[in-house]
Amino acid sequence: MQELFVDFDHFTQSWWPYAITLLISVISAIRIYVGGTFCDSTCRIDSKNVIITGGARGIGLETAKELAKRGAHIILAIRNAEKGRKAAEQIKKQTPGARVVIKLLDLSDFSVIRDFVDQIKNEYDKIDILINNAGIISHPNRKTVDGNELTFLTNYLGPFLLTHLLLPVLSKSDNGRVINISALAHFNGKLKLDDLNSEKQFNEKGCFRPKQTGSHHVHQAHGHFVQRYENNIQCREPRTGEEHGSYRKVFDLSHSFFTKLSVWPWMWLFLKTPKQGCQSIVYLAVEPALNTVSGCYFSNCEIQEPAEVVKDQNLAKILYEKSCNIVNIDPSKIRLMEDNKPEVPNEKSVEES
């Protein structure tokens, strides 16, 4: 035992303790920096109707949990009802008595989107907040029934159409807000107006959420969208960390234990957790000081500068018009106010009481 104490004494007098302390300090500093700012607003949004697309897992689910705690009526717009039920159970476990409704929505199908909007208009007088969170990554090049590339449609065209069709009910809110989840990828992505459907060139590994070029789509088209409707809708584009699970496909982690072993520590170190990633979204949804702020790019609960190309108003206008043509809408004919419709039971929705 005495020899053990002697060895320990030699260890403490060497440089190893200092190296270990320095390493732990550096790792801790990186995690704190990557984690970003937590929403410190205590404001509530009692009884406000909030639609969250893709809210069954990850950032969407964490956002739903946080907003439910603040009194919001959560509408989870998802593709799988069973996953929605499980998500609703998690939300209610954390916030007993939370109001959560599950509605089926597939953003890769225009007709399903239109049916979803009809349901919303029939059942709700107004929608206060729309959070366009759903998205896919690393899918092979595949055309949908509408003739559009799957990732482009799911991550951009679908939310684009959904937002426009919901304008009448969003405009009935005292402060209707549209929050679009974007990504750092828009700083590196390229917008090709002559190849929006990636027919000439497609790289499934470059299709992040929104797809790498899709981040430009989100920023530029919605920038023009804000100019057209800014008196009615608050449009925000927060930058959030991606869920760890989203990168499982990108790195093909499920196929190699050694790949998992080598990559996961770096993912843990440099990526936000879903709870950290949802903080800017929560801030944008609840902070009353943002009532007069519109069309901005947010990161860590602060306004940040987007990529320079996003500020190209002419490019935004062209993209917006092309997008309207693809989804077959005429923005000049969208009525921002409609007469209330009677509530109609809907077999596609499941309410968790």
N, C-alpha and C positions, 0 to 999 in steps of 0.2 A: 504493500500500500504506500509505503514511503517513496518507493521508486516511481509510483504513479504520480504522486504530488510533485516530485522532482521533474518528471517529464512535462507535466502541465505548466510548471513554473518556467521551464525552458521555452515552451510554446508561447506563453504570454509575453515573454521578453523578446520574441522574434517579430518579424514583420507580418506574419500571417494574420493575426487578429485585425491589424489595420487594413490589410487587403480585403478581408472578408467584410469588415464594416463598410469599407468604401463601396464594394460590390453591391451589398444590400441597400445602401443609400442611393446608389445610381439607379438600381432597379425600381426602388420605391418612388424615386423622383419621376422616372419615365411613366410609371403607372398612374401617378397623380396627374401628370401633364396630359397623358392620353385620355384619361377619364373625363377631362373637361369640367365645365361648370355645371353644378346642379341648380335646378330651378328653385329659387328661394321665395318665389311668390306664394303667398298663402291664400290668394283669391279663390273663391268658389264659383262654380258655374251651375248652380242648382237648377234642375229641370231643363237644362239646355239639351237639345237633340244633337248628338254627335255621331256622324258616320265615319267609321274607320275601315278602310279596305285592307284585306290581309291581316286582320287582327287576331288570328288564331295562335300566333307564335311570335317570338322575337320582339322586335321593337314595337310592332303593332299591338301585341298583347300587353306589353309593359305600359304603353301609352294608355290603353283602355283601363288598366288597373289604376293608374294615377288619376285619370279623369273621373273614374267612377268614385274614387275617394272624395272627389270635390263636388259630387252631387250630380254629375252629368247622366243623362239617359243615353246609354251606349248602344249603337246599332252596328253590330259586327257584320260587315259585308264580305262573305267568304265563299269559297267554292265547295267546301266539304262541311256538311251539317254536323257530323259526328265530332270533328275537330272543333267546330264552333261550340258545341255543347260542353266539351271538356274545357275550352277556354272560358266559357261563361261560369263554369263551376269554380275555376281558379279565381276569377274576379270576385265572385260572391263569397268565396272562402275568405278572401282578404277584406272585402267590404260587405258584410251581411246586409241584405236589403237593397243592394245595388240593382238598378234597373238595366237589364241587358237583353237585347233582342238579336236573334240570329237571322240573317237574310242571305239567301243564296245569290252569289254574283260571280260570274266568270268574265273577267275583263278582256278575254281574248275573243269574245263573241258580241258583235254589235247588237244583235237582236236581244240577247240576254240583258245587256246593259239597258236597253230601252224598256224592257219588261220590268226590270228592277226600279227604274225611275218612275214608271207608272204606279208601281206598288207604293213607293214613298209618297208620291203626290196624293194618292188615295187615302193614305193612313196618317199623314202628318200635315198639320197646317203650315209648319215651317221646319227648316233645318238650320241650325245655328252654326255648325262647324262641319266641314268636309275635310277629312285627312286622307289624301291619296298616298297610301303607304304600300299597297301591294306591288309586288314585282317579282320577276324571275331572273335567274342568271344561268349562264353556261348551258343553254339548251341548244341542240342541233338546229340547223336551218330548216324550218318547217313552215309551210304556208297554212293559214287557217281557212275556215270556210269563207271568210270575207276576202281571201286572196292576199292577205298581208303576212309579213314575216312575224312569227309568234312572239318573239321578245319585243320587237318594235311595237306590236299591237298591245301586248299586255302592259308594258312599262310606260308607254306614251300615248298611243292613239286611244286606248280604252279609257284611261283617266281623263284625257282631253274631251272625249265625247261625254263622259259621265258628268264632268264639271259643268259643261254647257247646258246639258239637259236638266240639271238640278238648279240652274239659276233662278227659275221662278220661285222655288221654295226657299232658297238661300236668301233671296232678296226680301223675303217677308220677316226675316230676323232683324232685330234692332242693330246687330253688328255681325252679319254673316261673314264667316271667314273660310278661306280655302287654303289649306296647308299642303304643299307639295314636297314630298321627301325626295331630295336630290342626293348627290354624292360628289366626292372629291374628283371622281373620274372626269367631270366636265372640264377640268383644267387641262386635261390631256386629249380629250376626245375631239374628233373632227366631224363637222356637219357637212354632209354631202347631199345637197338638195336634188341632185340628179340621180341619187341612189338611196332614197329614204328606206326602201324595203330590203336593202343589202343584197340586191340581186346580182350586182357586179362583183362585190367583195363581201365576204362574211367570215367573221372570226368568233366562234362561240366562246372562247376563253376571254374575249374582250367585252362580252356582254354582261356588264355589271348592272346593278340596280340603281337607277335606271341604266340601261346599256350605255357603254362608254360614249357613243355618239348621242344616245338618248338623253344624256344629261343636258346637252346643248338644246335638244328639242324642248325639254321641260322649261329651261330658263328663258329661251328666246320666245317661244310661242306664248307662254304665260305672261311674259313681259308685255307683249302686244295685247294680250287678253286684259291685263290690268288697265292699260290705257283706255280700252273700250268700256270697261265696266267698273272703273275704280270708285265711282260714287255708290256702288252697291256691294261690292265684294272686296274683302281683304285677301290678297294673294301673297303667300309667303313661301319661301323655299329654304328651309333649314338644312344645314349640312350635318349629317349624323353618322356615327360609326356603324359599320355593318355588323350584323349578328355573326358570331363565330360559325354557326351552322350554315350560313350562306356560302362560306368559302369551302365547305366540304367538297362541293362539286368541282370548284375551280382547281383544287389541288389533288383531286381524286384520292382523298384520304382513306376512303373506305377500302381501297385495294392493297394497301401496304402498311403494315405495322411500323416499319422503320421510317416511312414517310411521315406517319402520324407523330412518331417520337421526335423527329427532327423539326417538324413544322409547328406543331401545337405550342411549344414554349414561346416562339416568336409571335404567333397569333395572340396568345394570352398577353404578351408584353405590349404589343403595338396596336391592338384593336380594342374598341370600347365594348363593354357588355351591353346587352339590350337595355338594361335599366339606365346605364349611362347615356346610351344613344338616344333615348326618348326625351331627355330633359329639355332640349330646345323646342321640341314639339309641344310638350306640356306648357312651357312658357308662352309660346305663340298662341295657344288655345285659351289660356286663362288670364293673361295680363291685360288689364283694361287700358294701360298706357299706350297700347298698340292700336287703339281704335282708329287712329288717323294715320297709321303707317301702312303702306301698301307696296307690293311689288319688290320687296327686298329679299336679299339672301342672308340667312342667319346661320351662325355657328356659335356654339357655346353661349346661347342666349344673347348674342350680340349681332348687330348688323355687320356683315363683312362684304368685301369687294369680290364679286364673281370674276370669272375669266373675262378678259377684254372682249373676246368675240361675242360674248353674251350681250354687250352693250350696243351691238350693231342693229339699229332700229330698222333699217331697210331689210336686212336678213331676217329679222324677227317677223316683219310684216309678210314677207314672201312665204316663210315657213307656216305662219298662221293661216294664210289663205290656202296653201296646199293641204294643210291638215283638215281644214273645213271641207274641202272638196272630197278628200278621202273618206271622211266619216259621214259625208252627205248631210251637212247642216248649213243653213244660211243664217249667220249671226244677226243679220239685220232684221230677221223675222222672229227672233227669240223674244218672247214676252216676259219681262222681268216680274210682272205681277199677274197672277191668275186668280180666278174665283176659286174659293175653297170647294173641294169635292167631298161628298159624303164618304165616311169610312167604309171600306169594303174588306171583308175577311179575305185573307190570302193564304193559300195552301202551301206556298213556298217559304213562308216565314214561320219561325218557331220561337215563341216567347218563353223565356225562362222566368217563371214567377217566383 
